Amino acid sequence: MKIKLRCRRLLAAGIGCLVLAAVVTTVVLPTTRTPAQTTVRPSSTMAHAPRPTVLRPPARPSRSGLIQRSQALASLLSSREAMSLPSAGSAPVSLIPASRPITGERTVLPVIGRATGLHGLRWLRVMIPGRPNGRTGWIEQSGTVSSTTTWRIVVETARRRVVVYDAGRAVRTFSAIVGTPSTPTPLGAFFVEEVVQMPPSSPGAPYALALSARSAVFQTFDGGPGQIAIHGLRNIGGVLGTDVSHGCVRLANAAMDWLVLHIGSGVPVTVTS
């Protein structure tokens, strides 16, 4: 399925700016793609405890080298107001649209906590895209679809590489270009907002994984919000294993071809030093 829409610009990487399709982008829906998410029915067995159950957020590898084997996700069926606490009377944090701005695909958020509030109302603590980086909030579970992913991406900026994990096991390692010391790739726990196929003539083609991260240096960039992406080398170049970008992570085009067959919206992305 192809959806035509005018796209906003993501953060530049390297010698030129990354523009996701000046006029048209295509939602990536390859039929041979290994599912990154397995949809399940909303749980009806969540403990009715007065205190929230906190799940482990996406994080850097532990000292033992272990990576979390799976990540709970929530797909939004409608726009949701994220709250500071699992209570409708708490302070609002952010309004989260039901669809993503570039592709129009459904918003999928990592779930890092659960709670049961007044009258048995169930809440999910989710990661929120955008500024400031690392925001979380509570949304009502109703109106969401639960799923899980076994995929995870770790960007190691010091080693200038990207490691892809499936069920806690490293399955691919790609050499990467990362941000310069003055325009670094932001560190922290993020996730894939959407997967975008770009026109062949666009810088950073053939694909981009638009992340929830935003640049700590550029509040805006070339008309866009300073959004960080993992993308290809086409029409932008660069030597893999260097730090020459404005914050985005560049991979070989073949690496991007592989990633879009396995990685979907909501997949955790941890960026470490």
C-alpha positions as CSV (number, residue, x, y, z in Angstrom):
1,M,0.0,0.0,0.0
2,K,1.4,3.4,-0.9
3,I,0.4,6.7,0.7
4,K,1.2,10.0,-0.9
5,L,1.8,12.9,1.4
6,R,4.1,15.8,1.9
7,C,6.8,15.0,4.5
8,R,8.6,17.0,7.0
9,R,12.3,17.0,7.1
10,L,14.5,15.0,9.4
11,L,17.8,16.1,10.9
12,A,20.6,16.2,8.5
13,A,23.5,13.9,8.7
14,G,27.0,14.7,7.3
15,I,27.7,16.9,4.3
16,G,24.0,17.5,3.3
17,C,20.6,17.5,4.8
18,L,18.3,14.5,5.0
19,V,15.0,15.3,3.4
20,L,12.4,12.6,3.5
21,A,10.9,12.9,0.0
22,A,10.4,16.4,-1.1
23,V,7.0,15.6,-2.4
24,V,6.2,11.9,-1.9
25,T,7.1,9.2,0.5
26,T,6.0,5.5,0.5
27,V,5.0,3.6,3.6
28,V,7.3,0.6,4.0
29,L,5.1,-2.5,4.1
30,P,7.2,-5.3,2.5
31,T,5.2,-8.5,2.3
32,T,8.3,-10.6,3.2
33,R,9.1,-8.7,6.3
34,T,9.7,-10.6,9.5
35,P,7.1,-9.3,11.9
36,A,8.6,-7.0,14.5
37,Q,5.4,-7.0,16.5
38,T,3.2,-9.9,17.5
39,T,-0.3,-8.6,18.2
40,V,-2.1,-10.1,21.2
41,R,-5.4,-9.4,22.9
42,P,-5.3,-6.8,25.7
43,S,-4.5,-8.4,29.0
44,S,-7.4,-9.0,31.4
45,T,-5.1,-10.4,34.2
46,M,-3.2,-7.3,35.3
47,A,-2.8,-7.2,39.0
48,H,-5.1,-4.8,40.9
49,A,-2.3,-3.3,43.0
50,P,-2.4,0.3,44.4
51,R,1.1,0.9,43.2
52,P,2.3,0.9,39.6
53,T,4.1,-2.1,38.2
54,V,7.3,-0.7,36.6
55,L,8.7,-2.6,33.6
56,R,12.3,-2.2,32.6
57,P,12.8,0.6,30.0
58,P,15.0,0.0,27.1
59,A,18.5,0.4,28.4
60,R,22.1,-0.1,27.7
61,P,23.5,-3.7,27.9
62,S,24.1,-4.8,31.5
63,R,27.6,-5.8,32.8
64,S,26.8,-9.4,32.0
65,G,26.1,-8.3,28.4
66,L,22.5,-9.4,28.6
67,I,19.9,-7.5,26.5
68,Q,16.2,-7.5,27.4
69,R,14.6,-10.3,25.3
70,S,11.3,-8.6,24.5
71,Q,9.5,-5.2,24.8
72,A,5.8,-4.6,25.4
73,L,4.2,-2.2,22.9
74,A,1.0,-0.3,22.7
75,S,-0.6,0.8,19.4
76,L,-2.9,3.8,19.6
77,L,-6.4,3.5,18.1
78,S,-7.0,7.2,18.7
79,S,-5.0,10.2,20.0
80,R,-4.3,10.0,23.7
81,E,-3.4,12.6,26.4
82,A,-0.4,11.3,28.4
83,M,-0.6,12.2,32.1
84,S,2.1,12.6,34.7
85,L,0.5,10.0,36.9
86,P,-1.9,7.1,36.4
87,S,-4.9,9.3,37.1
88,A,-7.2,11.5,35.0
89,G,-6.8,14.3,37.5
90,S,-3.0,14.5,37.2
91,A,-1.1,17.0,35.1
92,P,-1.0,16.4,31.4
93,V,2.3,15.7,29.8
94,S,1.7,15.5,26.1
95,L,-1.0,14.9,23.5
96,I,0.1,11.9,21.4
97,P,-1.4,11.7,17.9
98,A,-2.8,8.4,16.8
99,S,-0.7,8.4,13.6
100,R,2.8,9.4,12.7
101,P,3.4,12.7,10.8
102,I,5.6,11.3,7.9
103,T,3.9,8.1,6.9
104,G,0.5,8.3,8.6
105,E,1.1,4.9,10.1
106,R,-0.4,4.1,13.5
107,T,1.6,5.3,16.5
108,V,3.3,2.5,18.4
109,L,4.8,3.2,21.8
110,P,7.0,1.1,24.2
111,V,5.3,0.3,27.4
112,I,7.5,0.6,30.5
113,G,5.0,0.4,33.3
114,R,1.4,-0.6,34.3
115,A,-1.0,0.5,37.0
116,T,-4.6,0.1,38.0
117,G,-6.3,3.3,39.1
118,L,-9.6,4.3,40.5
119,H,-12.6,2.1,39.5
120,G,-10.2,-0.5,38.1
121,L,-9.1,1.8,35.3
122,R,-6.0,0.4,33.7
123,W,-3.0,2.6,32.7
124,L,0.1,2.2,30.7
125,R,3.3,4.1,31.2
126,V,4.8,4.7,27.8
127,M,7.7,6.4,26.2
128,I,6.8,9.7,24.4
129,P,8.5,10.9,21.2
130,G,9.9,14.4,20.8
131,R,11.3,17.0,23.1
132,P,12.6,16.8,25.7
133,N,14.2,13.4,25.0
134,G,13.4,10.7,27.4
135,R,9.8,11.8,28.3
136,T,7.4,9.3,29.6
137,G,3.7,9.5,30.6
138,W,0.6,7.5,31.5
139,I,-2.2,6.7,29.1
140,E,-5.4,4.7,29.5
141,Q,-5.0,1.2,28.3
142,S,-8.5,1.3,26.7
143,G,-8.2,2.3,23.1
144,T,-4.9,0.6,22.6
145,V,-3.8,-2.7,21.1
146,S,-1.1,-4.6,22.9
147,S,1.8,-6.3,21.2
148,T,5.4,-7.3,21.8
149,T,8.7,-7.1,19.8
150,T,11.8,-9.2,20.3
151,W,13.9,-6.7,18.2
152,R,16.2,-4.1,19.7
153,I,18.8,-1.7,18.3
154,V,21.8,-0.5,20.2
155,V,23.9,2.4,18.7
156,E,27.4,2.4,20.1
157,T,28.7,5.9,19.2
158,A,32.2,5.4,20.6
159,R,32.7,2.3,18.5
160,R,30.7,3.8,15.6
161,R,28.6,0.8,15.1
162,V,25.0,-0.4,15.3
163,V,24.1,-3.8,16.9
164,V,20.7,-5.4,16.2
165,Y,19.4,-7.9,18.7
166,D,16.6,-10.4,18.4
167,A,15.3,-12.0,21.6
168,G,18.4,-10.9,23.4
169,R,20.9,-12.3,20.9
170,A,23.0,-10.1,18.6
171,V,22.2,-11.0,15.1
172,R,23.7,-8.2,13.0
173,T,26.5,-5.6,13.6
174,F,26.8,-2.7,11.1
175,S,29.6,-0.1,10.9
176,A,28.1,3.4,11.2
177,I,28.6,7.1,10.8
178,V,27.6,9.0,13.9
179,G,27.4,12.7,15.0
180,T,30.4,14.9,15.4
181,P,31.6,15.9,18.9
182,S,29.9,19.3,18.4
183,T,26.7,17.8,16.9
184,P,26.5,14.5,18.7
185,T,24.1,11.7,18.3
186,P,21.9,12.0,21.5
187,L,22.5,9.3,24.1
188,G,19.6,7.6,25.8
189,A,16.6,5.3,25.4
190,F,14.5,5.9,22.3
191,F,12.4,4.0,19.8
192,V,11.5,3.8,16.1
193,E,8.6,6.2,15.4
194,E,8.1,5.1,11.8
195,V,9.8,3.4,8.9
196,V,10.1,5.5,5.8
197,Q,11.0,4.7,2.2
198,M,12.5,7.6,0.5
199,P,12.7,8.6,-3.2
200,P,16.0,7.4,-4.9
201,S,17.1,11.0,-5.3
202,S,16.7,12.0,-1.6
203,P,19.8,12.3,0.6
204,G,20.0,9.4,3.0
205,A,17.9,7.0,0.8
206,P,16.9,4.2,0.4
207,Y,15.2,4.1,3.8
208,A,15.1,5.9,7.2
209,L,14.1,4.7,10.6
210,A,12.8,8.0,12.1
211,L,13.5,7.9,15.8
212,S,11.8,9.4,18.9
213,A,15.1,11.3,19.6
214,R,15.7,15.0,18.9
215,S,19.0,16.8,18.5
216,A,20.4,18.5,21.6
217,V,22.0,21.1,19.4
218,F,19.5,21.9,16.7
219,Q,16.0,22.9,17.9
220,T,15.1,23.0,14.2
221,F,17.1,22.0,11.2
222,D,16.3,22.9,7.5
223,G,12.7,23.4,8.4
224,G,12.3,20.3,10.5
225,P,12.2,19.6,14.2
226,G,15.8,18.3,14.5
227,Q,14.6,14.7,14.5
228,I,17.3,12.0,14.6
229,A,17.1,9.1,12.1
230,I,19.0,6.0,11.1
231,H,19.3,6.1,7.3
232,G,21.3,5.2,4.3
233,L,24.2,6.7,2.4
234,R,22.7,7.4,-1.0
235,N,23.2,10.9,-2.3
236,I,25.0,11.9,0.9
237,G,28.1,9.6,1.2
238,G,30.6,9.4,4.0
239,V,33.1,6.9,5.3
240,L,31.6,4.3,7.7
241,G,33.2,4.2,11.1
242,T,33.6,8.0,11.3
243,D,31.8,10.8,13.2
244,V,30.9,13.4,10.6
245,S,27.1,13.7,10.8
246,H,24.9,16.4,12.4
247,G,23.5,13.8,14.7
248,C,21.8,11.1,12.5
249,V,23.2,7.6,12.2
250,R,24.2,6.6,8.7
251,L,24.5,2.9,7.6
252,A,25.4,1.2,4.3
253,N,22.4,1.0,2.0
254,A,22.5,-2.8,2.2
255,A,22.2,-2.6,6.0
256,M,19.1,-0.4,5.6
257,D,17.6,-2.9,3.2
258,W,18.0,-5.6,5.8
259,L,16.7,-3.4,8.7
260,V,13.4,-2.5,7.1
261,L,12.6,-6.2,6.6
262,H,12.9,-6.8,10.4
263,I,12.4,-3.5,12.3
264,G,9.0,-1.9,12.8
265,S,7.5,1.0,14.7
266,G,8.0,0.9,18.4
267,V,11.2,-1.1,18.3
268,P,13.5,0.2,21.1
269,V,16.7,2.0,20.1
270,T,19.4,2.6,22.8
271,V,22.2,5.0,22.0
272,T,25.3,4.6,24.2
273,S,28.7,6.3,24.4
